[in-house]
C-alpha cells in the first residue's frame, strides 16, 4: 500500500487517515499498513545509525530478520522527517510491470521543495529471485537518489538491486547487528511491559541475543528470570523464522540447534555436497539471534532452546538421517567431543558410541583419545562406552592415564568374567601393555597377559618391569636406544636390579624428561645433588602425582628430613591407595619412622607386604623385609630379624635384584653375628662378594651404620676366612605374623548393616558389631560424610539420656570404636565430629541406595543393568540395623525397605521383559517374605510362569495372593484376575509395564 503523508498528527493517525482516503478513492492496495506494537520504545542508537547512513547516501538498506525491529525503526525515523513519506509494502507476489508503475508514482516532485521526501519499501525481499522485478527496483533506486531518500526493509541483502550502488557509495547497508537490543533498551521495555517484576535487562539481552521480538516475548511470558521460553515464543520462532526459510535452510537451522555454532564445513557434513551453498544463503538472511562470526553461525541460548523444542516434531526421519550423517562427519574429522555433545543433545547415546567407534578406529591410535574418555563418560555414561570393545579399551587407557587402578582392576576382572577381554584385545592390541601396567602390582593376575603378544613394542617395556620386580629369575631389558614416555617403566625395573648408574646416565637426555625414577635412582645411589637436578625436570603440574610424591619423600629421608617425608606420605596416602602404590608408601613411611628413632612403630607393616609368594611384587616384599629386619635389629630381636631377612636375601640373589641385596645381606649377617653364628654370617657375606657388586649406595651405607656388631668383627675384611662350621640351631621358628602398633589406623573399614548382628570388616578382618551403640555410631557417620555436630550426634545416639550424662556415654562409645577398629574420629572444628579422611568407610547401605537410585534413570535396561541391580540387591540380605530401636534408624529402615521393594519390582519387570523366569521366581519369592500383600509382585510371578508355560504354577500363585489379601479383607484386583485367566502363550517377554497393586 502507498501512503503519501500530508496529513497532520502522528504517523499512525496519518496512516489510518490515508487508508480511509485511499480506500474511498479506489486506490490500488499492494499490501498492508506497517504493523506497530502497542508499546514502542525510542532507540536513539538505531535512529542515529539510520540518520548517519542517509547523511552518506540517498539509499539505505536495512537487512534483518523478522522481529528485529526494522519496521518500527523505519516508522520512528519517518515520523521525524519533515518531508512527505511514502510507505510501500510489497506483497509476496508482484509483477515487474506493477512494481514499475507503483515505483514511478513515488518519484513525483514534493510540494515542499525544502524537505526531501522519503520512500519506505517494506518486504523488499519479495523481488529477490525475480530478475525482472530486481532490474525494475535497481532502475528506480538509480533515479530516486536525486528526488527522494529511499529506505529499503528486507530480510536478506538485495545484491542484484543494490550491489552497484553500494560499490559506488550511493547506498548504505544497516545490518541486524546494529538493530540489536541493548541493556538500556531492554530496561526501557521492562519498565513499560512488566514494571513490577524483577526481570534482569542483561539476562534478557543475553538470552535473546538482542532480538527485540524475542526480548518482548521473554519479558511478557518468560517470568521473573527473563530466560524461560514459553509456547508462545516457540510458536513465534517457528512461524516467523523457521517456516519462512526454504526446506534445506530449515534443515541446517534446526540441525545446528544441537550445537553452539554451525561452521561452513559443518554444513557440508550435515547436508552433503550442497551444504555450503545453503550455509551462505542462511548467513545472508540476517536472521535474529544468530551472529555470523568468520565462517560460523553462532546461536543465542534462547534460539537453541526454542529450536530444540521444534526439532522433534518436524520431519523426524529426515532429521534422524541428518544427525547420523553429521555424527560420522565429526568422527572422521576427529572431533570426538563434538560427536558426544551432538548425540547427547539429540538424546541418541547409541549413535555416539557407533560414531566414536568408527572415528577412533579410523584414527588408528586409540591412545590418542585417552584424555577425552572421562568427558565422554560424563556425557553419555560409561556403561554406554563399555558396550563397544574398542571404546572399552579406550576406557582402560583413560583409567591408566590418570592412574585409576582402583577402577581399572575391577573392570578388567569383570571383562574377564564376561569373556570379553580377548575381544577387547583384538579390537586394540596395544591395550595389552596397559593391562600389564594396570596389573603390575598383581603379578599372578598379569601372568596371562605377559604371554599375550598381540601388542606393540610398548608392552615389552612393561613385561621387563614385571619380570624385574616380580620374577624369580634374572630379567634382561628389551633392546632399545630410547624409551620415550616408557622410560619410567623400564627404569623402575632397572632400579631394583641396582642399575642406578645406567639410569642416572640418562639425566641430560630425553628419557629423563618428567621421569621421577631418575631422581630416585640418583638419591638411592648416594648422589642427592643429581637427584635434585633430575627432580627439576619433572613438570611442576605433575609433582602431586603419587609416585612423584614418593620420590620426593625418599629424597627428603636421604637428606634427614624424615618428618617432612612422613607428612607428605600421609597427605597423599588415599591417592596412593587408589593408584596401587599403597605398599610402597607404607614401606617408605616405615623407613622414615625407623630413621626418626621409632623402631617399634616401624614394625607395623601389613603381613601381605612381606609375603614372598603373595600378590605383591617380590621386589617390594624384599624391601619390606629389609626395613622390618632393620627395625627388629634395633629392637634387639636378631632371631626374628634373621627369619624375616633370609628369604629376601635368597630371592634377591637368585633374581639378581641388586639394589638392596648388599644392605639385606649385611643386615642378615648382623643378625647371625648377634646370635653367635659367625660362620653363617661369613657365608652370607661370601655369597654377597661372589655377586660382584661394587660401590656403596644409600641403602648399603645406612644399613652398615646400624650393623654395630658386624663392624666390630673382621668379617667385613675380604681376606678373613669364614669359621668352618657352626650350627644354626639357635634360630627361632619363623614369625607367624608381624608386630602391630595400636596407634596405626586401618586403611578401609567396611560396614555391613544388613546382617544380624551387623558386621564390621577392618582391613579384611571381620568382626561382628556386638556393641550396638558402636554400630549405630558408624551408621550415623556414614550418613554424614562431611561430619555432624557432636551434640546432635550424642542426642541421636542417646535420645533418652540427659546431656551431662550422655557426654560420658558418648566418650565411652568413641573409645570402644577405636578399640574395636583402630579408627580415631576427627574434629573439623571444635563442634563437628567426622570419620577420618585417611580411613575409607564403605557402608553397604549407601552403596545399595546409590545403585537403586541410579537404576531409576535407566530407560533401556540391558544385561549389565540387570546385573548391577541384582548385585545391589544382594548387598541387602536382611533388614537395616536389626536390634536398634532409635527413631532415625527406624526411619531409614523403612526407607530402605521401600527402596528394596522398588528395586526388586524394577528388576522383576526387567527380567520379565528379558524372559528370565528363574530370576523372577527367586527374587519374587524373596520380596514376598517381607511383603506378602504386593499384587504387583504376584502379577509379575504369574507373568513369569505364563512365559514358562506353567499355568498350574500361575494359578497357585494367584491362590496364594487370594489368601494373603484375604487376611486384610481384600480380593485380588481385576488386573491380577485378568493375568491368571490368560490362555497359554498370551503373555510374551516384552510385557507392557503397569502396576497391578492397589
N, C-alpha and C positions, 0 to 999 in steps of 0.2 A: 504494500500500500504506500502511496506517496502522500506525505503530509507537508504541505507548504505552510510554514509557520509565519503567519502575520497577525495572529490573534494575541491579545494581551493575556497575562496570567502565567501560571506555571506550565511546564511542558505537558504535564498530564492533563491539565484543564484544556490546553490548546489542542492536545491530541483528541480529546473527546469532542471538542467543538468541530475540529476538522473532519472527524469521522462522520458526524451527523451531516456536515455541509457537503462532504464528498458523496456520501450515500444519497442525499437528496438530489445532487447534481448528476447522478448516474455515472460517477467516476469509476474507472476500472480498478478493481481490487486485486492486487497481486500479493497478498499475504495478510498478515495481521499487524496491529499496532504492537510496539515493543511492550513486553510484559514486565512490569516492575513489581518488586516485593513491597509489602506494606511498610516494612522498615528498611529504610535506605540510610546508610552511614556515609557521610562525605569522607573521601580518601584523598587528602591533598597530595600524597606522594604519586598516586596514579594520575591525577589531574595534571600534575606538574610534568610527568613523563609525556602525556599526550600533547600538552601545550608546547613543550620544548621540541617535540617531533614536528609539529606544524610550523614552528619557527625556522626549521631547517628545510622543510619540503611541503609541497601542497597536497601530497597524498600520504596518508598514514594507514598502515595495515596492522590491525591488532589480531594476532594469531593466538588463540587459546581455546581450550575445550569447553564443553558445556558446563555451566555453573561456575565459571571462573570470574564472572562479574564484568565481562567486556561490554555487554549491552547496557548495564547500569552505568558503567563508567562513561559510555558514549552519551547516554541521556544526560548525565550530570554535566558533561562537557558542553553538550549542545545548549543546555539551559543557561550556561554562562556566556554564550556567544551573543553578539549584538545583531548580527545579520540574520537573514532568513535561514531556516533549517528545513531541509527536505529529507524525509526518512523513507527509505525504500527497503522493504523486507521481501527478499526473493523467495518464491515458492520452490519446493523441491524440483519441479519440472517447469522449465521456461524455455521457449524457443528463442533462438538468436534474434529473430525479427522483432518479437515482442520486447525483448530486452533492449534492443537498439532504440525502439520507439520510446520506451519509458525513460531511458537514459538521456535521450535528446531533449526530452521535456524538462530535465533537471538543469539544463545549461542556459535557461532564459536569463536575461540581464536582471539583476536585482534592482528593486525600486530605490533602495538606499545605497547609492554608489560608494558611500564612505565605509560601509561594512561589508566584509567578504561573507558570502553565503557558505553554508555547509551542507554537503550531501552525505548522508549516512547510508551505507549499503550493508544491510544485515543479512546473515545467512549467505554470504558471498561464496561459500564453498559449493553452492549449488551449480556454479558454472564449471567447476573443476571436472575434467573428464569430457567436456563438450568443446571441441576445438573451435567451433563457430562462435559459441557464446563467449569463450575466452577471448577470441580475437575482438569481438564487439566491446567487451569490457576494457581490453587493453587500449583500443582506439579512443574510447571515452575518457580514460584516465590521461592520455596524452593531451587531449583537447581541454580537459577540465582545469588543468593547472592555471590557465590564465584567467579563468572566470570564477571558480569556486574552490573551496577546500573539500577534499573527499576523505571520509573516514570509512575504511573497509573493516567489517567484522567477519571473521572466518575462523573455522576450527582447524584449517590447515593452510599452509603457505601457498598462495596462488602464483607460483613461479611463472606460469605461462603468461599471466596478465601483468605482473609487476616486476619480473626479474630485470627487464631492461631499464625500467625507471629506478629501481634500487641501485643498479650499476652506475647510472648517471647522476645519482644523488637527488633524484626528484621524488623518491618515495622512501619513507622511514618505516621501519618494522618494529612494533612493540610486541614482545613475546610474553608468554604466560608467566614467566618468572617475575616480570615487572608488575604483574597484577596480583601476585601472591599476598595473602593476608599477613599483616604484621601483628606484633603483640598489642600495639595501641589500637589497631583496627578491631582485633578480637575483643579487647576490653570494652570498646565502644558498643560492639554488638551485644556482648553480655549485659551491659548496662541497660540496653534497650529491650532485650528479649527476656532475660532472666535476672533481673537486678537483685532478687532476694536470695539466690543460690550461690554458694561459694565455689564457683567454677573458675579454674585457673586459665588465664588467657594463654600463657605459654604452652600448657598442656594441649589446649585446643589447636594451636598452630602446629605443634609437633605431630599430633595425631592426624590432622587433616592435610599436612603438607602445604598449608597455605591456601588450600582450595576453599573459596568462600562459601560455596553451596554446602560442602561437607561441614564446614565450621558452623554454619547456621543450623544444620540438622543435628550436629553434635550438641550444640547449646540447647536446642529445643527438646531433643529426645535422648541425649546421652547421659543425663543425670548429673549429679554434683561433680563427679570426677571429670566429666567432659571428655571421656575416652571410649565409652562403650558404643557399639553400633546397634542401631535399632532396625527392625524390619523395614521401617520407612526409609532409612538411609540405604540399606542394602537394595531395596527396590529402586530407589532413585539412581544408584550407581549402575544397576543392571540396565535400566531403561535409557538413561541419558548418556552412559559411557560405553557399555558393552554392546548393547543392541545396535548402536549407531555405527559399529565397525563391520567391515567385511568378515566373512567367516574365518579366513586364515588369520587375520589380525585378532579376532576374538580368541582363537586358539592360543596364539602367542601370549596375549594379555593374561588369559586365565591360567595357562601353564606356568607363567612367570610368577604367579601369586605364591607358588610353593618355594620360591627363592627370595632372597633380599633384592636381587637385581637380575636382569637379563642382559647378557652381552650379545654382540653381533655373532660371535662364534656359537653361543648357546642357541641362538635362533635356528642355526643350521642343524644342530643336534636335535632340536625339538620338532622342526617341520620338514627337515630334509633339504634338498638342493635349493629350493626357492625360499628358504627361511630367511636369508639375509635381505632379500628384497622386501619381504614382509616386515622385517625389523626396521628398515629405513622408512617404510611407509608409516609404521606406527609411531616412530620417533618424530616424524614430521607433522604429526597431528596436534602437537601441543596439549596432550591430554592432561587433565588435572591430576594432582597427587603423584605425578611421575616426573622425576628430574632426569634430564639427559646429561650424563657425565661421560665424556670421551665416547667410547664405543659401548656404552651401557645405559640401560634404563633402570633407574632406581625407584622402587615403590615406597610410598609412605606407609606407615603402620596401619592406618585406617583403610587404605585401599587394599592392602594384603588381606586384612580380616574380612572385608566385605566380599572380595573375590573368592576367598576360601569357602564362604557360605554359598556362593553362586556355583562354584565348580561342580559339586556332586549332582546337581540337578540339570546339567546341560551336557548332552551328548556323551554319556558316561563311557561308552565303548571307545569312542574316538579319543577321549582324554586318557583312557587307560593305555591305549596304544602309544600316545604321545609320551606319557610318563615312562613307559617301558623303554622306548627308543632313547629318550633323554638320559635315563639312568645308565644305560650301556654306553652312551656317548661320553658321559662324565667318567665312567670307569675306564674306558680306553684311554682317556686323557689323563689318567692317574689322579683325578680329582675326587679321591675317595671320601673325604669328609663331606663334600657336597653331595655325593651319592647318598650317603646316610641321611643328611639333612633333607634332601629331596624326597626320599622314600618315607622318612618318618613323618614329614609334613603331609604326604599323601596317604598316611596310615597303611603303608604296604611294606612292612619289615621283611617279608619273604622276598620281595623284589630286591631289596637292599642286599640281602645275602647272596642272591643269584648274581647280581651285578658286581658286587665286591669280589666274589669268587672268580668271575670272568676277568675282571681287571687285574687282580693280584696274579692270576696265572699268566696273563699277558705280560705283566711286569717282569716276570722271571726270577725275582728275588723277594720272597715273602718277608725276609728280614727287614726290608726297607720300610715296611709299614708298621713295625712293632710299636713305634711310639704313638700310633694313631688308634690302636685297638681299644684302649681304655675308653676313649671318647665314643667309639662305635658302640661299645657295650652299654655305655650310659644312655645312648640314644635309642637303640633298638633291643637291648637286652643281651647279655652274654649267652643265655640259653639259645637264642636265635643263631648266633655265630657258631655255636657248637654243633649245629645241625650239619655243617659243612666240614668235611675232613680238612680241606686246605685252610679254612678260617680257624678251625680248631688248632692247627699248627701255628697260625698267627697269634692266637690267644696264648699258647705256651711260650712263644717267643717274647710276647709282651710281658708276661709274668717273669720270665727270666731276665729281661732287660731291667726291670725295676726290682729284681731280687725278691719277687713274691713267692718264695719257695713254700710258704705255708698254704698257698692256694694251688701252686703248680703240682706239688707232690700228690695231694688227693685227686686232682684232675687226672693225672697220669694213671693212678690206681683205678679210677673209675673207667677210663678208656680201656684199660687192660681187662677189667672185669666185663665190660660190654663187648669185648672182642674187636674194638675199633682201632687199637693202636697201630696195627700193621697197615691199615688203610690210611691213617694219618701220615705214617712214614712214607708210604707210597706216593701220597699227594705232595709231600715236601720232604725229600730225602735228607735235606740239611738239618731237619729237626732232631736227628739222632744226636748231634753234638750238643744241642740244647738240652735234650733229655738226660744225656750223660752228665752235663754240668749240674742240672737240677738235682740229680740223684747222687752227686759226688760224695755227700756225707752218708750215703746209704749204699756202700759198695755191693752188698749182696743183691739189692734190687737193680743196681746198674749193670750187673754182670751180663744180663741178656743182651743189652744194647751195645756192650763192648764188642760182641761178636757180630753185630749187625753193621755191614759195610755199605749200606745204601745211603751214602752221605758224601759230603765234600771233605776236603782236606782238614777243615777246621775241627772235625771230630777227633782227628788223630791227636791234636793237642790235648783234648780232654781225656782221651784214652791214656796218654802218657801220664797226665796228672793223677788219674785214678790209680794207675799201676805204681807210680812212685810213692803215693801216700797210703795205699791200701794193700799193695801186693806183698807176697811173701818171697818174691824173687827180685833180683835187680831189674830195674826198668831203664831202657835206653830211649832218649828223646828222639822224636822223628826228625829227619833231615830237613832243615830249612835255614835260610840265611837271615830272615826277618819275619817275626810273627805278627806284627801289626797289633790289632786290638786283642789278639790271643796271647800276646806276650806275657801278660799277668798270669794266665792259666799255666803256661809252660814254666814260668819262673816259680810258681808255687810248688810244683813238683820238684824242680831243681833245688829249691831252698831246703827241702827235707833231705835231699841227697847230700847236702853240705856243699853244694857247688856255688857258694856265695861269691867267690871271686869272678866266676863267669857271669853272674847276674850283675854284679857291680860294674863289670867292664862295659855294660850297655848303658851306663849312666848318661853319656853325652849323645847317645843315638836315639832313633825314633822309638825303639822298644821301651824306653824309659818314660815316654810321654804318658802322663796320667796312670802310672803304674806304681802302686804303693809297695809292691813286693821288692822293688829295687831298694827303696828306703829301708825296708825291714831286713833285707839281706845285708845291707851296709851296717845297720845297727847291730845285728847279731854276729857280724864279722869283726866287731870292735872298732868300726870306723864311723863314729857318730857324726863327724863333720860331713862325710859324704852322704850320710843318711839325711841330713838337713837339706843338702843340695837336691837330692832326689825327691824329697818331700815337696820342695818348691815347684816341681814340675807337675804336681797334681793340681788339676783345675780347682780354683777356690770354691766354685759352686758344688763340687763333689766331695768336699772334705768332711761332710757329715755322714757319708756312707759308712755302714757298719765296719767294713774291712779297713777303711782308711782310719777310722777312729781306733780300731785295734792296733794298727801300725803306730799311730801317734802315741798311744798308751805304752806300747813296747819301747818306743824311743824315750819316753819320759821315765820309765823304770830304769832304762840304761843310764840315764842322767841322774838317778837318785830321787826323782820326783814321784815317789810312789803314791802319795795322797792324791795328787792331780790325776794320775793314771786311774786309780780306783774310782775317782769321781766321774771321769769320762766313761768308764766301763759301766758304771751303774746307770748313768744317764741314758745310755744307748742300749741297755740290756734287752728291752722289749723288741726293738728293731732288729737286734742281732738274733733273737729267737725266731723272728719272722723269716729271716733270710738264711737260717740254718747255721748260724755262727755261734750258737749258744755255748757249745763246748769250748771253743777257742777262747771266748770271752771269760768263761768260768775258770779255765786253767790259768789264763794270764792274770786274772784277778787274784787267784790263789797265790801265784808267784809274787805279785805286788804285796800281798798280805804277809807272805813269808819274809820278803825283803824289809818290810816295815817292823819285823820282830814279833809276829804273832803266829808261830808255827802251829799251834793247836787249831786256830781258826782256819789256817791254810789247808788242813786235812779234810775240810768239809767238801770234798769232791763227790759228785754222783758216781755210784758204782758203774753205771753204764759208760762213763768216760774212761774207765780203767779196763773194761772187758776187751781182751785182745781178739776174741772171736765173735764179738757182737756186731751191731750195725754200724758202729763208729769207724772212721778211718783209723788204720793201725798207727799211722804216724802221730795222730792226735792222742790216741791211747798211750803210746810210748812216752809222749811228752808229759801227759798227765801223771804217769807213773814216776817219771823223773822228779817232778815237783813234789808229789806226795812222798816219795822216798827221801828227798832232802828235808822235808818237814818232819818226817819221823826220825831222821838222824838228829835234828835239832831237839827233838823231844826225848832223845836218848833211847830210842827203840830200834836198835840195829837189826834185830831179828826180823821184825815186821818190815823194816826197810829192805832187807835182802830179799824177802819173799816178793815184794812189790817190784823191785828193780830187775831181778834176774830175767824174767820173761821179756821185759822191754829191751834189755841189752842183747839177748839172743835174737829177738825179732829184728832189731836194728842191724845187727851184724849180718844176718842172713840176707836181708833185702838191701843192704848197703845204704841205709838211711843214716848218713854220717854227720848230720847237723849236730845232733845231741848224743851221738854214740860215745865220744870221749867223756862228756860230763856224766852220763849214766854209768859208764864203766868205772870212773873214779869214785862215784858215789857208792856203787856196789862193792868196790874194793875197800872203801872206808868202812862199810858195814861189816865185811868179813874181818877186817883188822880188829874192830871193836869186839867182835865175837871170838877173837883169838885164833882165827883161821887164816893165818898169813899165807900159807901155801895156796889156798883158794884165791885169795886176793891177788897173789902173784900171777896165777893162771889167767885171771881176768885181764890183768894189765898186759900179759904176754899176747893174748888174743887181740888186744887193742893195738899193740905195736905192729902185729902182723897185718893189720888193716891198712897200714901205710899212711895214716892221716898225719899231715904236717900242719904246724901252726896251732895257735890257740885263739879260738873265737870267744865271744861274750859268754856263752854258757859254760865252756870249759873253765874260763877264768873264775866265774862266780862259784862254780862247783868246787874247784880246788881250794878256794878260800874257806870253804866250810869243812873241808876234809882234814881236820887238825891231826887226827891220829895217823892218817896215811902219810901226811907230810913229815911226821916225826920218825917214820921208818925210812929205810933205804930202798923201799920198793919202787919209788919213782926213778931211781937211778937205773938206766937201762943195762948196766953191767952187773946189777945184783941178780944172783941166781935165786930161783924160787925154792923154798923148802921142798923136800922130797915128797912127803905125803902127810896129810893131816886130815883126820875125819871131820866131816861137817855135820856130825850128829846133833850138834847143839843148835841147829837151825829150827825155829818153831814151825808149826804147821801153817799152811797158807791162811791168810786172813779171810774169813768168810764175807766180810763187809768192810765198809770204810767208816772211819770215825765221823760222827755227825756233830754239828755245833748247834746249840739251842737257839742262838740268835739269828740263824740263817732262815730267811723267808722262802717259802716254796715258789716255784715258777707258775704253776697252774693249780687252781682249786676247782673241781667240778662239783656242782650241786645238783643232786637228783631228788627233787621234791615229790615225785610221784610214787616213790617206793614206800614200803611200810616195814620198818621205820625208814625215814628219808636217809639217803646216803650222801656222804661227803668223801670225795676222792682227792687226795693230796699228792700231786706229782705221781699219779698212777697207783697210789696205795689207798685202798678202800677202807672206810670206817663208817659205821652206822651212827646216825645222829641220835644217840640215846638221850642227850640233854636237849629237850625240845626248845628251850629258850635260845640255845646256840643256833639251832636250825632256823628259828624264826628271825634271829638277828641277820643271818646270812641271806634269808629270803627277802627281808626288807631292804637290805643294802643292795641286793641285786636289782630291785625296782627303782633304786635311786643311784645310778652310776655317778652322778655329779655330787653326791653327798646329801646328807639330811641333817637338820638341826638336832643337836644332841638331846635337847629337852623334848622335842617332838618324838624322836626315836625311842626315848625312855618311856614316854607315855604310851606309845603304840605297843611296846613290849610288856609293860606293867600298868595296864589301864586302871587297875583297882588298888594300886599301891600309892600312898602319899609320896609326893615328890622327894621329900627329905629321905625317906626310906628307899624309894625307887632308885636313887642315885647309887646307893651301896649295892643293890641288886644288879644294876647295870654294869658297874665295875667288875663284879664277880663274873658276869657272863662274858665280858670282853676278855678277862683273864683266861676264862675257860676256852674261848675261841682260840686264843694264842697258844694255849697248852695243847689243844687238840690238833690245830692245823699249822702252827708257826706263824700265823698271819697277825701282823700288828696294824691296827687301824690307823688311818692318817687323819689329821685335822687340817682342812683347807683354811680355816680361820678358827679362832677360839670357840666358835659356836657350832661349827659344822663338822660332822664326822663322816668319813668316806672310806670305802675299800681302797687299799693301797694300789697306786697305778702300776707298781712293779710286779704285782701278782695278778695274773689273768683269772678272772672269775667267769666260769662257764656255767650259767644257770639254764637248765634244760627247759624250764617253763618259759623263759624268754625266747629261747630258740624255737620252741613249739609255737608260741604266739606269733613270732615273726614269719615263720613258714606258712602258717594258716592264713594270716593276713595277706601275704604275698600271693597266695592261691586265688584270692578274690579277684585279682586283676587278670587272671588267665582267661583269655577269650577262646582260644582254640587249644584245648589240652592235648598233649601227646604223651608218649610213654614216659619221657623224662619228667613231665609234670606229675604224672601219677606216682612215679617212684619217689619223687621228692615229698609229695603229700603223705604217701604211705610211711616214709621214714619219719616224717614229723609226728604222725600219729603214734608211731612206735616209741617216741620219746615220752609219751604219757600213758604208761600201762595202768595207772590207778588214779585215785583222786589226789588233789593237791594238799600237801602237808597233812596227812591223816594224823589225828590226835591233837591238833591245835584247835582251840576254841576262840581265838582272837577274832574280833569283828572284821578287821580288814582282811584277815586270812579267809574268813568265810565268804566275804565279797569276791575276793579273787578266785576262790574255789568255784563259786557259782559261775563267774565269768568264764573261767577256763573250761568248765563243764559244757556251757553253752557253745563255746568256741570248738570244743571237741566234737559235739554233735553236728555242728555246722560243717566241720571238716570231713567227718565221716560221710555225711549226706552228699557233700560235693564229690568226694572220692567215689561213692557208690554210683552217682549219676554218671561220672566219667567212665566207671567200669562197665555200667550197663551199655553206654554208648559204644564202648570198645568191645563189648561181648565177653568180658572177663567174668564168668559166672562164679568161679571159685572165690575170687576176691570179694564179690558182693556177699556171698554166703558167710565168709569168715568175719568181715568187718561189720556186716549187718547184725549177726548174732552178738557181736561184742557190744554194739551200742544198745541193743535191746536189754542187755543185762542191767543197765542203769536207767533206761527209759523205755519201759515196755509198752508205752502208750503212743508211740510215734507212728501215725498212719503212713507218713511218707516213707519211713524205713520199711514197713510191711509192704508197701506198694513196690518199692524197689526190689525187695526179695521175691515178690510174686513175678515181677517182670523178668528177673534173672532165671527163675525156674521155667517160665514160659520159653525163654531163649534156649534153655537146656532141653526143652521138650518134656518136662516132668510136670504134667498137670496135677498129679496127685500131691506132689510136694507143694505146689502153689495153693491148692485147696487146704492143706494142713496149715500153711502159714496164715491163711485167711481165718481159719478156725481159732488159731492162737490169738490173732488180733481181736476177734469177736469176744473171746474170753477175757482178754486184758481190758478192753474197753468196757466190757460189761461190769467190771468192778467199779467203774466210775458212773455207771448208769447210762452209758452211751452205746450207740450202734456204729458199726463201720460206715464210713461215708460213701456217697454214690460213686466216687472215683474208684475206691477200693473194690466195691462190688462189681463195677464195670470191668476192672482188670481181671478179677478172678473168673469172670464168665466168658472171657475172650476165648475163641477157638484156637486150636494149635496153629502156630505159625503167624498169628495175628500181631504179635509183638516182634519187631525187628531190633537190631542192635542200635540203630540211630533213633533212640527213643526221644520223644518230644518232652522236654523238661516241663514239669508243672507240679507243684506241691499238692499232695493229696491230704495233708493233715489239716486239722482244724485249728 
